[in-house]
Structures are given as C-alpha cells and as structure tokens.
Amino acid sequence: MRAAWRRVPAGRYAVGCEQGLVAPAADGSPLLTDHYFPCAEREFPTLLVRSPYGRGLPWSPLYGILFAEQGFHVVVQSCRGTGGSGGAFHLWRNEAADGRAAVAWLREQPWFTGVLGTIGPSYLGYTQWALAAEPPPELRAMVVQVGLHDPAAYFHGGGAFHLENALVTGIGMTYQHRGTVPFLRAALRLGRRLRRVDASSVAGLLDEVPWLAEVLAHPDADDPYWRGASMAAVAERLTVPTALITGWHDVLAGQALAQFGRLRRAGCDTALLAGPWTHHSALQQGWPEVFAESLGWLRAHLCGDRSGLRPTRVRVHVGGERETWRDLADWPPAPDRVNSWFPAPGGRLVRRAPAGSAPPASFRYDPAAPPPSLGGPLLSRGAGPRDNRALEAREDVLTFTGEPLTGPVDVLGPVAARLRLTVEGGGRADVFARLCDVDAQGRSVNVCDGLVRLRYVGEAAEAAEAGREPVEITVPMGSTAHRFAAGHRVGLQVSGGAYPRYAPDPGVGPVRVTLHNGSALTAG
C-alpha cells in the first residue's frame, strides 16, 4: 500500500496502536474500538471514524496509520452489530446516539484534549452527519468523503429501486467486516444472480441481507419507516466547518452537492472537491488528492495551520478533451448561458426546437429484456465512463446526436432532460436519459444520467395511452463539469431503464413510449 501512497506526504511520527478497546454504545452494547496515536510526548487532536465495515483493511491504513503519522489520535470504531461490536445493526436508527456515546467515552481518555474532528467515506459520512445532528462542543471539523446523508434517496431516488447499488451495499455491510474470503464469496454470488432478470435472483440475496428487504418494501420517502433517516436538515443549521469530497461518477455525488448547497445557505464554513472518480476510485486513484484535501482541512480547523487550504471554496475536475482542475468561487457557478438541445426526427439533436408535429422517435420497452446498465455511478467495477456504442445500437434505446461542434462547449452544473411522452400499453413507465460526449470516431462516452419512474393516473392515463395528449416530465441527470471539444458532438440517450442498476417496475408489461416535440436537453 505504500507504493500506492507514493504521492502522499511522508509521515511526521511513528505510530502506535491499541486494538480491541471497548466503548459502550448508547444502550450499553460493547463497541469495539481501535486507537492509533503518534508516538510523541505532546498533545494531539482526535479524529473519530465510525464504520460498519470493520476496522481492518482499508480503514486501518487509510485513516488509522496515515492520519496518526501526521499528528492525530485516530479512533476507529465498529458500529453496533458489526465488526465484533455488540447489539444489532440498523441502517440509521442508532448512529446519532452511538456517536454521542463514543464522544462521552473519549472524554474519559487521558490523551483526549477536547479537540475533535470526524472523517470517512460512504456510510462513514452518514455517521458523521448523525453526530452533527446534535454536535458535541468538542466537534470542530468534519470531512465527508463520497458520503451518504439520505438513505431513502440512495435506495429509491427517482421512484425506482436502485437494485445493483442496494445489493452491493447490503453485501458490503453484511460481509466486509467478516473478512476478505466471506466478502469475496458473497460478491461472486451477487454477480451471478444479477445476470438474471427475475425476482428469484433478488429474493435469494434479500435472504442474506434481511434489513434490505425492509428497504425494498418502503419505496416512498414519506413513509413513516424513513422518519428520522435523512440528515439533510442537519446541513441547514450546521456551524461545524465541513469539507465535502465527491466524484462525478460517485453514486452519492448528488447528495454531496445538495449538502454543499445547504451548508452555503446556512453560512457554514465549507469546501467542495469534485474529481473524476467513482465511489471507489476516490479512495484509490484519487487518494492523493483526497488525502491532501482532508489533511489540509483538518489541520486548519483542529491545529490552527491554514497553509494546506485552497484559496477558493470549490475545486472541480473538468473532463473532456483536456482534463484539468478548475478553482471556483461557488457551485454551481453562475452560467454564462444555459445550453439547450432538442431531439428531432432522424436521431438529430438540434439547437432550435424543431417545427412541425411529427414525433422525433419511439421505442418499445420489454421488462423481460430491459436495456443493460453500462457505466455511470455504480458500486461495481463497471462504473464510470464507458463506450456506449453497443448500447446505443439497441432498438429500445433512442439516440439523438448533434452536429460537430465548431468550438468547445463547457457544461458546469446540473443537467436535465425535459421530455414530452405518451405511453401505449399501460399507464406506467420508467424513463432513463443520459448525456454523452461523441468524438470524431463515433465513440460515445457517458457524462451523466438519471431515471424517473412515471405513473399516469385517471384521465391523463387514458389520454396518454391513446396517444392523444403527451405528458411532460423532467429527468434530473445529476451535475457535471465537462468540456465538449471542437469537432465532438453532444449525444442524448432515452430508454426505458438500465438493468440491473434499476429494478424494472413490477407493474409494467411491454409498452411503447413515444417522444414528442417540445422535449429538450438542458445543461448549465
């Protein structure tokens, strides 16, 4: 791992470790805790890392060792019911109380100075937000890396169940803390089952992850089941300085950007780093940048050393022809103009809304053979940018492509597709839209995307089915920072799904979806 860290600054101190300490949870359950510390006779601030994934690889080296050798006490704790800790794990209900219990335990330790920060990725971000719901006075800084704050949106955003990412998450939380071999076996079983488009493939996995069956059974974010799960409101009143780190192909990028906006509106000291990463590559290929950002923020707010801070609040990686980093005052930046493109007959994407009434195109969606998911914000190895040409060759995937650009076009901000549709064969449909960058050789690479589950009701359903009256929907496609180079073309995909990333709607049979004039792709 040292070879992978060759761009990480050298440590300042040798590191010692106390393993298997026991701290009581809010209900008295024993939470196993490891303490990493710099071997030096002086006081150091403390970082709290609370994880359901165990305390070994990769958490012990990435956080325990690397931050301790930079001059921090690092406490890595297994959440309730994981990694040998007592009690039963629940996806969110215990983290706020158990986080406060961990701080109470810290106050009893002779090396604790009363200066505390938190750090960690993914669900380790959720444990930070939960603690910040009632922040202890010792909490001086947070670093949320590719972090979660809203479980309901993670599993059911857009109205569809995010099948693949949900199952990978469940397998990770169930098996990763048990060791490498059980985790790899479970991951292999998952891969085999996801190749089949049938309910039995999901049911078998839900037997292994019982709490995930509860999540699947509650698709509505307003369901009482989810009460107290979202930590979005924490950012609306937070005063603890908080750095947010994400990647443009991170499954939680939207959550990070939403929290950044809330923190800014609250006047909280905050910073944003968005790189060219997936959820996992942020902690692998992106680790030197992520580590430097995290270390600079923690030193500034826990040690009074601001030399590692960036001069601007926001730093984003701009993909495309010449990939570069760009420093910005805020996100999203105020656009010089909003770019708009319009689907037109013949698979064209034009800059002016087409005249006439002929629908641009239609496709038949069959839930028994849905379009496959390809790249994008996944937790699997296939995440990130991919060549979409084989996907776009399918008859059930509409593709609209613009003319070669005469000059570069920058897209920095949110992207959305406003679509006017009719659905024949049923009053329900899923609509998946994707923005692509098409080069001079015709290679089409995904930039960002999204899905919305559409349900017609009452007279609107009858009119839509009969093809008389289109219904307008907006498909949010996330945000990006991307430059379309001169000579490249802007591409838009529209289809009925992306399996196994999204579970098909069980109430839908084969349908025909027609796209009508008045549809548009908009990008900042």
PyMOL commands that set and color helices and strands:
alter all, ss='L'
color gray80, all
select helices_A, chain A and resi 59-68+95-107+123-132+151-159+163-178+180-193+199-208+210-216+224-226+232-235+253-266+281-283+287-303+389-392+458-465
alter helices_A, ss='H'
color red, helices_A
select strands_A, chain A and resi 15-24+30-38+46-51+73-78+116-122+139-147+242-249+270-278+314-320+324-328+339-344+348-350+361-365+397-401+409-424+428-438+444-455+471-484+489-495+511-523
alter strands_A, ss='S'
color yellow, strands_A
deselect
rebuild
show_as cartoon
